Amino acid sequence: MTLFCVAFLVDAVGDTYIIGCLTTIERRFQFASKYSGLLLSGSTVAQMFSVLAGSYLGRRRQPAFLAIGALLSAAGRLLFATPHFVYGAGAAAGGRDGNASEYEMCLAGREEEEEEAAETECSSANQVAYAMMVAGMVLSGAGGSCLFSLGTSYVDDNLVNPRAAPLCLSVIYTMRALGPAIGFPLAGLFSKIYVDFSDTDLTPNDPQWIGAWWLGLPIFSGITFACALPFAMFPNYLRSNATAHNKSNVAVEHIDCDLQEHQKDEEIVEMIYYHPREFLRAMRRLLTNGLYVCVVLGVCFQFYSIIGYFAFLPKYLESYFGTTTAVSNIVVDGPALLTADVGVEKHELSAEVNDNERGARQS
């Protein structure tokens, strides 16, 4: 339970941390706002495709897919920070290291006839950095979707007391809701640190200031990577819940025994030839369920109605009110944390009340 809480918390912190550092990243690599929006949407698009395949194919090997998801998320966070290690601090860093000095020469110290070629060279470097960040967002989104979909299912399936499911899941969702409470302050804190840790006459209020936007990503990557190994060592069903699970679900027991008897090549053949048919049948049943479709559409409209506002609000505060990155992140963090925690607590209380009512009716 603790491991899942840590994994969910770090994943949510990483997402909000990138949003909090978005203005700094735009300033460093000269991105336009429309490209920043596409950058953030890379994670969402990856989640749309990976959550279907991962949650269905991973139902028989949930621990393995959880470990793969954690590794993908860790690799994505690290890849997102790679442009800093490849291209250095950038032109605004004053050429205090080798990479930064080389990059600065793209726009400084050249004749007028070479300016166009220099801008093309710098633009090419920014495009490569942008591609790395998009790939990092795709990987982290795919890994995070596996953690979210299979993680909650694994916890729910392996609880000794089914009545504790609402409380346990609410704790996990609370950890995820705490992500903005930690991610935005961390982004604000690291934005006060100069990008290459060097001494400078600039201040965070200076338009040329570039904060250490990359500093938190290796930390998140390391914590997520540390969670992957325990995930891989988990059994399909915990011993404490094995008896209850076998009594309540004979079909799953039969599938698990068959998988243990099959060889690896037979499992691969089964995955290729049989799972697509089962997947299509399952999708057809879900899409023909009117209540399910309406709930999914409602959640989608609710989510996409606020995601753009939530992602670009720190940038708007910086641009319109002239605040620093640290101040804008703190302003955004308060209301987001309050509303998220109130909603989770309300969901927890309602779930417990419904569970108690069902228990009273059964008794």
C-alpha positions in Angstrom: 0.0 0.0 0.0 2.8 2.4 0.9 4.7 1.6 -2.3 1.6 2.4 -4.4 1.1 5.7 -2.5 4.7 6.7 -3.2 4.5 5.8 -6.9 1.2 7.7 -7.4 2.5 10.7 -5.5 5.7 10.9 -7.4 3.9 10.6 -10.7 1.5 13.4 -9.9 4.3 15.6 -8.6 6.3 15.1 -11.8 3.4 16.2 -14.0 2.6 19.3 -12.0 6.4 20.1 -11.7 6.7 20.3 -15.5 3.6 22.6 -15.6 5.2 24.8 -13.0 8.5 25.0 -15.0 6.8 25.5 -18.4 7.6 29.2 -18.6 11.2 28.6 -17.7 11.5 25.9 -20.4 9.9 28.2 -23.0 12.4 30.9 -22.1 15.4 28.5 -22.3 14.5 26.8 -25.6 12.5 29.6 -27.2 9.3 27.7 -27.5 6.0 29.3 -28.4 2.9 28.7 -26.3 1.3 26.5 -28.9 4.3 24.1 -28.9 4.1 24.0 -25.1 0.5 22.9 -25.4 1.5 20.2 -27.8 4.3 19.2 -25.4 1.9 18.7 -22.5 -0.6 16.9 -24.7 2.0 14.2 -25.5 1.4 12.7 -22.1 -2.4 12.7 -22.5 -2.2 11.1 -26.0 0.1 8.4 -24.7 -2.3 7.7 -21.9 -5.3 7.4 -24.2 -3.6 4.5 -26.1 -1.6 2.8 -23.4 -4.3 2.6 -20.8 -6.4 0.4 -23.1 -3.7 -1.9 -24.1 -1.9 -1.9 -20.7 -4.9 -2.5 -18.6 -6.2 -5.3 -20.8 -2.9 -7.1 -21.5 -1.7 -6.6 -18.0 -4.6 -8.2 -16.2 -2.7 -11.6 -16.0 0.6 -10.1 -15.2 -0.2 -7.0 -13.2 3.1 -6.8 -11.2 5.2 -7.1 -14.4 3.2 -4.4 -16.1 3.4 -2.2 -13.0 7.2 -2.6 -13.1 7.3 -1.8 -16.8 5.1 1.3 -16.2 7.4 2.5 -13.5 10.4 2.1 -15.7 8.8 3.9 -18.6 7.8 6.8 -16.3 11.3 7.0 -14.8 12.9 6.9 -18.3 10.4 9.6 -19.5 11.3 12.0 -16.7 15.0 11.5 -17.3 14.6 12.0 -21.0 12.7 15.2 -20.5 15.7 16.6 -18.6 18.3 15.3 -21.1 18.3 18.6 -23.2 19.9 20.4 -20.3 22.8 17.9 -20.2 23.2 17.9 -24.0 22.9 21.6 -24.7 23.9 23.1 -21.4 22.4 26.1 -19.6 21.8 28.1 -22.8 22.7 31.6 -24.0 21.3 33.4 -21.0 23.8 31.5 -18.7 26.6 33.7 -20.0 28.8 30.8 -21.3 30.0 29.6 -17.9 30.4 26.1 -19.1 31.6 24.5 -22.3 28.1 23.6 -23.7 26.6 26.9 -22.8 29.5 28.9 -24.4 29.2 26.9 -27.6 25.5 27.4 -27.7 25.8 31.1 -27.0 28.1 31.5 -30.0 25.2 30.7 -32.2 23.7 34.1 -31.6 26.7 36.2 -30.5 30.1 37.2 -32.0 29.2 36.7 -35.6 29.0 39.0 -38.6 25.6 40.1 -39.9 25.8 37.8 -42.9 26.2 34.8 -40.5 23.2 35.7 -38.3 20.7 33.8 -40.4 22.8 30.7 -40.4 23.3 31.0 -36.6 19.6 31.3 -36.0 19.0 28.2 -38.2 21.6 26.3 -36.1 20.1 27.4 -32.8 16.6 26.6 -34.1 17.8 23.1 -35.1 19.1 22.5 -31.6 15.9 23.7 -30.0 13.9 21.3 -32.3 16.0 18.3 -31.1 15.5 19.4 -27.5 11.8 19.7 -28.2 11.6 16.2 -29.7 13.4 14.8 -26.6 10.9 16.5 -24.3 7.9 15.2 -26.3 9.3 11.7 -26.2 9.8 12.0 -22.5 6.2 13.1 -22.0 5.0 10.2 -24.1 7.0 7.7 -22.1 6.0 9.1 -18.7 2.3 9.3 -19.8 2.3 5.6 -20.9 4.0 4.5 -17.7 1.8 6.6 -15.5 -1.4 5.2 -17.1 -0.2 1.6 -16.3 0.4 2.6 -12.7 -2.9 4.3 -12.4 -5.1 1.6 -14.1 -3.4 -1.5 -12.9 -2.3 -0.2 -9.6 -5.8 0.5 -8.3 -7.0 -2.8 -9.7 -4.2 -4.7 -7.9 -4.9 -3.0 -4.6 -8.6 -3.7 -4.9 -8.1 -7.3 -5.8 -5.7 -8.1 -3.0 -7.5 -6.6 0.0 -8.3 -9.1 2.7 -11.3 -7.0 3.8 -13.3 -5.8 0.7 -15.0 -3.2 2.9 -11.7 -1.5 3.3 -11.5 -0.9 -0.5 -13.1 2.6 -0.4 -10.7 3.8 2.3 -7.6 2.3 0.7 -8.4 3.7 -2.7 -9.2 7.1 -1.3 -5.8 7.2 0.4 -4.2 6.4 -3.0 -6.2 9.1 -4.7 -5.4 11.5 -1.9 -1.7 10.9 -2.6 -2.3 11.7 -6.2 -4.2 14.8 -5.3 -1.3 16.0 -3.2 0.8 16.1 -6.3 0.1 19.8 -7.1 0.8 20.6 -3.4 4.3 19.4 -3.8 5.0 19.8 -7.5 4.2 23.6 -7.7 6.2 24.6 -4.6 9.2 22.5 -5.8 9.0 24.2 -9.2 8.9 27.5 -7.5 11.8 26.6 -5.2 14.1 25.3 -8.0 13.2 28.3 -10.2 15.0 30.5 -7.6 18.2 28.5 -8.3 20.2 29.5 -11.3 20.1 26.9 -14.1 23.9 26.0 -13.9 24.4 26.8 -10.1 26.9 29.5 -11.1 27.2 33.0 -9.6 25.4 35.7 -11.6 24.3 39.3 -11.2 20.8 38.4 -12.4 17.9 38.0 -10.1 14.7 35.9 -10.4 12.8 39.0 -11.4 15.1 39.6 -14.4 13.6 38.5 -17.7 16.9 36.7 -18.6 16.8 34.6 -15.5 16.6 30.9 -16.1 15.9 28.7 -13.2 17.0 25.1 -12.6 14.0 23.6 -14.3 15.7 20.2 -14.8 16.7 19.7 -11.2 13.6 17.9 -9.9 13.3 15.5 -12.8 16.2 13.2 -12.0 14.9 13.0 -8.4 11.5 11.9 -9.6 13.0 9.5 -12.0 15.2 7.9 -9.3 12.3 7.4 -6.9 10.1 5.9 -9.6 12.9 3.6 -10.7 13.3 2.5 -7.1 9.6 1.5 -7.1 10.0 -0.7 -10.2 11.9 -3.5 -8.5 9.4 -4.1 -5.7 6.6 -4.1 -8.2 8.3 -6.8 -10.3 8.7 -9.0 -7.2 5.0 -8.9 -6.3 3.0 -12.1 -6.9 -0.1 -12.0 -9.0 -2.1 -12.5 -5.8 -0.9 -11.8 -2.3 -0.8 -14.8 0.0 -3.0 -13.0 2.6 -5.8 -12.8 0.0 -5.1 -16.0 -2.0 -7.7 -18.1 -0.3 -10.5 -15.6 -0.5 -9.6 -14.8 -4.1 -9.7 -18.4 -5.1 -13.0 -19.0 -3.4 -14.6 -15.9 -5.0 -13.2 -16.2 -8.5 -12.6 -19.7 -9.8 -12.1 -18.5 -13.4 -9.2 -16.3 -12.4 -7.6 -19.2 -10.5 -7.9 -21.4 -13.5 -6.2 -18.8 -15.8 -3.4 -18.3 -13.3 -2.7 -22.0 -13.0 -2.7 -22.3 -16.8 -0.3 -19.5 -17.2 2.1 -21.1 -14.7 2.1 -24.4 -16.7 2.5 -22.8 -20.2 5.9 -22.2 -21.6 7.1 -18.7 -22.6 6.6 -19.3 -26.3 3.1 -20.5 -25.8 2.2 -17.4 -23.8 3.6 -15.2 -26.6 1.5 -17.1 -29.2 -1.6 -16.8 -27.0 -1.0 -13.0 -26.6 -0.7 -12.5 -30.3 -3.6 -14.6 -31.6 -6.2 -14.6 -28.8 -6.0 -11.3 -26.9 -6.9 -9.1 -29.9 -10.2 -10.9 -30.3 -11.0 -10.8 -26.6 -10.0 -7.1 -26.6 -12.4 -6.3 -29.4 -15.2 -8.2 -27.8 -14.7 -6.4 -24.5 -14.5 -3.0 -26.3 -17.8 -3.7 -28.1 -19.5 -4.6 -24.8 -18.3 -1.4 -23.2 -19.2 0.9 -26.1 -22.8 -0.6 -26.2 -23.3 0.2 -22.5 -25.0 3.5 -22.5 -24.5 4.3 -18.8 -20.8 3.6 -19.0 -20.4 5.7 -22.2 -22.2 8.7 -20.6 -20.0 8.5 -17.5 -16.8 8.4 -19.5 -17.9 11.3 -21.7 -18.8 13.3 -18.6 -15.4 12.7 -17.0 -13.7 13.6 -20.3 -15.5 16.9 -20.7 -14.9 17.8 -17.1 -11.2 17.0 -17.4 -10.5 18.7 -20.6 -12.5 21.8 -19.6 -10.0 22.7 -16.9 -6.7 21.1 -18.1 -5.8 24.0 -20.3 -6.6 26.6 -17.7 -4.7 24.6 -15.1 -1.6 24.1 -17.3 -1.2 27.7 -18.5 -2.4 29.6 -15.4 1.1 30.0 -14.0 2.4 31.3 -17.3 -0.6 33.8 -17.5 0.2 35.1 -14.0 3.8 35.6 -14.9 3.1 37.4 -18.2 0.1 39.5 -17.1 0.9 40.4 -13.5 4.7 40.3 -13.8 5.2 37.8 -11.0 8.1 35.4 -10.7 7.7 31.6 -11.4 7.9 30.9 -7.7 5.0 33.3 -6.8 2.8 32.1 -9.6 3.2 28.5 -8.7 2.3 29.2 -5.0 -0.8 31.2 -6.1 -2.0 28.3 -8.3 -1.1 25.6 -5.7 -3.5 26.8 -2.9 -6.9 26.6 -4.6 -5.9 23.4 -6.5 -4.9 21.6 -3.4 -8.0 22.7 -1.4 -10.5 21.6 -4.0 -8.8 18.3 -4.8 -8.6 17.3 -1.1 -12.2 18.3 -0.4 -13.4 16.3 -3.4 -11.4 13.2 -2.4 -12.6 13.3 1.2 -16.2 13.7 0.0 -15.8 10.7 -2.3 -14.3 8.7 0.6 -17.2 9.4 2.9 -19.8 8.7 0.3 -18.1 5.4 -0.6 -18.0 4.3 3.1 -21.7 5.2 3.5 -22.7 3.2 0.5 -20.6 0.3 1.6 -22.2 0.3 5.1 -25.6 0.4 3.5 -24.9 -2.6 1.3 -23.5 -4.5 4.3 -26.6 -3.7 6.4 -28.9 -4.9 3.6 -27.0 -8.2 3.2 -27.1 -8.9 6.9 
